[in-house]
Amino acid sequence: MTHTAFIGLGNMGGPMALNLLRKGFSIKVFDLSTEAMQRLAEAGAAVATSAADCVAGADIVLSMLPASHHVEGLYLGENGLLAQLPQGTLVIDCSTIAAASAIKVAEAALAAGLRMLDAPVSGGTAGAAAGTLTFIVGGEAADLEQARPLFEAMGKNVFLAGGHGAGQSAKICNNMMLGILMAGTAEALALGVKSGLDPKVLSEIMAKSSGRNWALELYNPWPGVMENAPASRGYSGGFMAELMLKDLGLAEQAALACHAANPLGALARNLYEEHVADGHGKLDFSSILKRFYRS
């Protein structure tokens, strides 16, 4: 049986690890939060005392961390995990980080005789809990095939975007578009309500018209329009606004690096930067509606 080390049990990693357990995978977990590890222990996971202890004896190492510096800190350097893993180990990082960081870690892994995939996910916390995530993978096709059973236990879609770093590049393009769409959807709904329209009726109209989009149809930012959306529970849970700000910043950095125009992405980043500065960083990113409508 393949033994998998799972590091990072936050809002995304925790549910992902639970789905692996439910599908019969043997996993050992580690997180800085003892509460997070306790939840996994109660579900049947082995609990590690450190990241190094977690990967001991593992065939596959999977991580889900907040940002580039966390991933680089975990894997690189004399005390990093890459220096402790036996040759041939498959390392999968599902964090959303800069493509340059993903490539840096992958190159170090290859130099150490290891195999590496960057595999950020789309689908949010609801998708993580339901096991319906989309995995956007960068790396070698053969390594993806070894990892596919894990991906399919946690998600519904698996795409090979290209070589190392390509998964991150594709994910950042997707999240930049999502941030722009959410801001535009919120602005349109605010205009409608201020013009005297019912937000639910307006949403139904736009969903059947040329303005339809994912944020409008599946993640509506107006409270009460969609029962299961974060907007209808005080913008709690979901994908935090500060994480959307991080991803829009990564998109802007990528655009600068390859000399791509980024006017709408930059505008969305500015909106989210103001929103987070106003104290809304821990709310779901659909709370950007507050920038356009104040009751």
C-alpha positions as CSV (number, residue, x, y, z in Angstrom):
1,M,0.0,0.0,0.0
2,T,1.2,3.5,-0.8
3,H,1.9,5.6,2.3
4,T,1.2,9.3,1.9
5,A,2.4,12.2,4.0
6,F,0.0,15.1,4.1
7,I,1.4,18.4,5.4
8,G,-1.0,21.4,5.9
9,L,-4.5,20.8,7.3
10,G,-6.1,24.2,6.9
11,N,-9.5,25.1,5.3
12,M,-8.5,23.3,2.1
13,G,-6.0,20.7,3.3
14,G,-8.1,19.3,6.1
15,P,-11.1,18.3,4.0
16,M,-8.8,17.0,1.3
17,A,-7.0,14.7,3.8
18,L,-10.4,13.5,5.1
19,N,-11.4,12.5,1.6
20,L,-8.2,10.5,1.2
21,L,-9.0,8.6,4.5
22,R,-12.6,8.0,3.4
23,K,-11.4,6.5,0.1
24,G,-9.1,4.1,2.0
25,F,-5.7,5.7,1.7
26,S,-3.1,5.4,4.4
27,I,-1.9,8.8,5.4
28,K,0.2,10.5,8.1
29,V,-0.5,14.1,8.7
30,F,1.2,17.2,10.2
31,D,0.1,20.7,10.8
32,L,1.1,23.4,13.3
33,S,-2.5,23.3,14.6
34,T,-3.0,20.5,17.1
35,E,-6.8,20.9,16.7
36,A,-6.5,20.2,13.0
37,M,-4.4,17.1,13.6
38,Q,-6.8,15.9,16.2
39,R,-9.7,16.0,13.7
40,L,-7.7,13.9,11.3
41,A,-6.6,11.5,14.1
42,E,-10.2,11.0,15.0
43,A,-10.9,10.1,11.4
44,G,-8.2,7.5,11.3
45,A,-5.0,9.3,10.2
46,A,-1.6,8.7,11.8
47,V,-0.4,11.9,13.4
48,A,3.2,13.1,13.1
49,T,5.2,15.2,15.6
50,S,7.0,17.2,12.9
51,A,7.2,17.6,9.2
52,A,10.3,15.4,9.1
53,D,8.5,12.7,11.1
54,C,5.5,13.0,8.8
55,V,7.5,12.1,5.6
56,A,9.5,9.3,7.2
57,G,8.7,6.1,5.2
58,A,6.3,7.9,2.8
59,D,6.1,7.0,-0.9
60,I,4.3,10.3,-1.7
61,V,4.5,13.6,0.0
62,L,1.6,16.1,-0.4
63,S,1.5,19.6,0.9
64,M,-1.1,22.3,1.0
65,L,0.3,25.6,2.4
66,P,-0.7,29.3,2.3
67,A,2.1,31.0,0.3
68,S,5.3,30.7,-1.6
69,H,7.6,31.3,1.4
70,H,5.9,28.5,3.3
71,V,6.5,26.0,0.5
72,E,10.1,27.1,0.0
73,G,10.7,27.0,3.8
74,L,9.3,23.5,4.0
75,Y,11.3,21.9,1.2
76,L,14.5,23.9,0.5
77,G,17.8,24.2,2.4
78,E,19.8,21.9,4.5
79,N,16.9,21.3,6.9
80,G,14.3,21.2,4.2
81,L,12.4,18.0,3.4
82,L,14.0,17.5,0.0
83,A,17.3,16.8,1.7
84,Q,15.6,14.1,3.9
85,L,13.6,12.2,1.3
86,P,14.9,9.0,-0.5
87,Q,15.5,9.2,-4.2
88,G,12.4,8.5,-6.3
89,T,9.9,9.9,-3.8
90,L,7.0,11.8,-5.5
91,V,6.4,15.3,-4.0
92,I,3.1,17.0,-4.8
93,D,2.5,20.6,-3.7
94,C,-1.1,21.7,-4.0
95,S,-0.6,25.2,-2.6
96,T,-1.3,28.2,-4.8
97,I,2.1,30.0,-5.1
98,A,4.2,31.9,-7.6
99,A,5.2,29.8,-10.7
100,A,8.8,30.9,-10.1
101,S,8.7,29.3,-6.6
102,A,7.2,26.1,-8.0
103,I,9.9,25.9,-10.6
104,K,12.6,26.6,-8.0
105,V,11.4,23.8,-5.7
106,A,10.9,21.4,-8.6
107,E,14.5,22.0,-9.9
108,A,15.9,21.4,-6.4
109,A,13.8,18.2,-6.2
110,L,15.0,16.9,-9.5
111,A,18.6,17.7,-8.5
112,A,18.1,15.5,-5.4
113,G,16.7,12.6,-7.4
114,L,13.1,13.2,-6.5
115,R,10.0,13.8,-8.6
116,M,7.8,16.8,-8.3
117,L,4.4,18.0,-9.3
118,D,2.8,21.4,-8.7
119,A,-0.9,20.8,-8.4
120,P,-2.9,23.8,-7.2
121,V,-6.6,23.2,-7.0
122,S,-9.8,25.0,-7.9
123,G,-13.2,24.5,-6.3
124,G,-12.8,26.2,-2.9
125,T,-13.6,24.8,0.5
126,A,-16.9,23.4,-0.7
127,G,-15.2,21.5,-3.4
128,A,-12.5,20.3,-0.9
129,A,-15.2,19.0,1.4
130,A,-17.3,17.4,-1.3
131,G,-14.3,15.9,-3.1
132,T,-15.0,17.7,-6.3
133,L,-11.9,19.8,-6.8
134,T,-10.1,20.4,-10.0
135,F,-6.4,19.7,-10.0
136,I,-4.3,21.8,-12.3
137,V,-0.9,20.0,-12.7
138,G,2.5,21.0,-13.8
139,G,5.2,18.3,-14.2
140,E,5.7,15.0,-16.0
141,A,2.8,13.0,-17.3
142,A,4.1,9.7,-15.8
143,D,4.3,11.3,-12.3
144,L,0.7,12.6,-12.7
145,E,-0.4,9.0,-13.5
146,Q,1.1,7.8,-10.2
147,A,-0.7,10.6,-8.4
148,R,-4.0,10.3,-10.2
149,P,-5.6,7.9,-7.7
150,L,-5.0,10.5,-4.9
151,F,-6.3,13.3,-7.1
152,E,-9.4,11.4,-8.0
153,A,-10.1,10.6,-4.4
154,M,-10.1,14.4,-3.7
155,G,-11.5,15.8,-6.9
156,K,-13.4,15.3,-10.2
157,N,-11.1,16.9,-12.8
158,V,-7.4,16.5,-13.4
159,F,-5.6,18.5,-16.0
160,L,-1.9,18.5,-17.1
161,A,-1.2,22.1,-17.9
162,G,2.4,21.6,-18.9
163,G,5.9,21.3,-17.3
164,H,6.9,22.4,-13.9
165,G,5.3,25.6,-12.9
166,A,2.5,25.4,-15.5
167,G,0.0,24.3,-12.9
168,Q,0.6,27.5,-11.0
169,S,0.5,29.6,-14.1
170,A,-2.8,28.2,-15.1
171,K,-4.3,28.5,-11.6
172,I,-3.3,32.2,-11.4
173,C,-4.9,32.9,-14.8
174,N,-8.1,31.3,-13.5
175,N,-8.1,33.1,-10.2
176,M,-7.4,36.5,-11.8
177,M,-10.4,36.0,-14.0
178,L,-12.5,34.9,-11.0
179,G,-11.5,38.0,-9.1
180,I,-12.5,40.2,-12.0
181,L,-15.8,38.4,-12.5
182,M,-16.7,38.6,-8.8
183,A,-16.0,42.3,-8.7
184,G,-18.0,42.9,-11.9
185,T,-20.9,40.8,-10.7
186,A,-21.0,42.6,-7.3
187,E,-20.9,46.0,-9.1
188,A,-23.7,45.0,-11.5
189,L,-26.0,43.7,-8.7
190,A,-25.3,46.8,-6.6
191,L,-26.3,49.0,-9.5
192,G,-29.5,47.0,-10.0
193,V,-30.6,47.2,-6.4
194,K,-29.9,50.9,-6.2
195,S,-32.1,51.2,-9.4
196,G,-34.9,49.4,-7.5
197,L,-34.5,45.9,-8.8
198,D,-34.8,42.7,-6.7
199,P,-31.3,41.1,-6.6
200,K,-32.7,37.6,-7.0
201,V,-34.8,38.5,-10.0
202,L,-31.8,40.4,-11.5
203,S,-29.6,37.4,-10.9
204,E,-32.0,35.1,-12.7
205,I,-32.2,37.5,-15.6
206,M,-28.4,37.8,-16.0
207,A,-27.9,34.1,-15.5
208,K,-30.0,33.6,-18.7
209,S,-28.4,36.5,-20.5
210,S,-25.0,37.4,-21.9
211,G,-23.8,38.5,-18.4
212,R,-23.9,34.9,-17.0
213,N,-20.8,33.7,-15.2
214,W,-19.7,31.3,-12.4
215,A,-19.8,33.9,-9.6
216,L,-23.3,34.9,-10.6
217,E,-24.7,31.4,-11.0
218,L,-22.9,29.3,-8.4
219,Y,-21.5,31.8,-5.8
220,N,-23.8,34.8,-5.8
221,P,-22.4,37.7,-3.7
222,W,-25.7,39.1,-2.7
223,P,-27.0,37.9,0.7
224,G,-30.1,35.7,0.5
225,V,-30.0,35.1,-3.3
226,M,-28.3,31.7,-3.0
227,E,-28.9,29.7,0.1
228,N,-25.6,27.8,0.2
229,A,-23.3,30.7,-0.9
230,P,-21.1,32.3,1.7
231,A,-23.0,35.6,1.2
232,S,-26.0,34.0,2.8
233,R,-24.1,33.1,6.0
234,G,-22.4,36.4,6.6
235,Y,-19.6,35.7,4.1
236,S,-18.2,33.1,6.5
237,G,-16.2,30.1,5.2
238,G,-15.3,29.9,1.6
239,F,-12.3,31.6,0.1
240,M,-11.0,34.5,2.1
241,A,-10.6,37.9,0.5
242,E,-7.0,38.1,1.7
243,L,-6.3,34.9,-0.3
244,M,-7.9,36.4,-3.4
245,L,-5.7,39.5,-2.9
246,K,-2.7,37.2,-2.7
247,D,-3.6,35.5,-5.9
248,L,-4.3,38.7,-7.8
249,G,-0.9,39.9,-6.6
250,L,0.7,36.7,-8.0
251,A,-1.1,37.4,-11.3
252,E,0.3,40.9,-11.4
253,Q,3.8,39.6,-10.7
254,A,3.5,37.1,-13.5
255,A,2.3,39.7,-15.9
256,L,5.3,41.9,-15.1
257,A,7.6,39.0,-15.6
258,C,6.4,38.1,-19.0
259,H,5.4,41.7,-20.1
260,A,1.7,40.9,-20.4
261,A,-1.0,43.6,-20.1
262,N,-2.8,43.3,-16.8
263,P,-5.2,46.3,-16.5
264,L,-8.3,44.5,-15.2
265,G,-6.4,42.2,-13.0
266,A,-4.6,45.2,-11.5
267,L,-7.8,47.0,-10.9
268,A,-9.3,44.0,-9.2
269,R,-6.2,43.7,-7.0
270,N,-6.6,47.3,-6.0
271,L,-10.3,46.8,-5.1
272,Y,-9.4,43.8,-2.9
273,E,-6.5,45.6,-1.3
274,E,-8.8,48.3,-0.2
275,H,-11.3,45.7,0.9
276,V,-8.8,43.8,3.0
277,A,-7.4,47.1,4.4
278,D,-10.9,47.9,5.6
279,G,-10.8,44.8,7.8
280,H,-12.6,42.3,5.6
281,G,-9.7,40.0,4.8
282,K,-11.1,37.0,6.7
283,L,-14.5,37.2,4.9
284,D,-15.2,35.3,1.8
285,F,-14.0,37.1,-1.3
286,S,-17.6,37.6,-2.5
287,S,-17.8,40.2,0.3
288,I,-16.3,42.6,-2.3
289,L,-19.9,43.5,-2.7
290,K,-19.4,45.8,0.3
291,R,-17.2,48.0,-1.9
292,F,-20.2,48.7,-4.1
293,Y,-23.2,48.7,-1.8
294,R,-23.4,49.9,1.8
295,S,-26.8,49.4,3.4
